[in-house]
């Protein structure tokens, strides 16, 4: 079995993981609304507001990674 870690494969893996995380957050939010609890996304928003520098740094790293993988 020969695995090739080229830029399109890494990009596909990143977006697959992000899609899975988004799906799980939406599922948890739906279940929280049905049961009357606070959704997890409220906590994610609170953390992003509490540490805006970390949020900005994460956005920069993701942008640099995508730019590196997609630049011709």
Secondary structure by P-SEA (a helix, b strand, c coil): ccccccaaaaaaaaaaaaaaaaaaaaaaaaaaaaaccccaaaaaaaaaaacaaaaaaaaaaaaaaaaaaccc
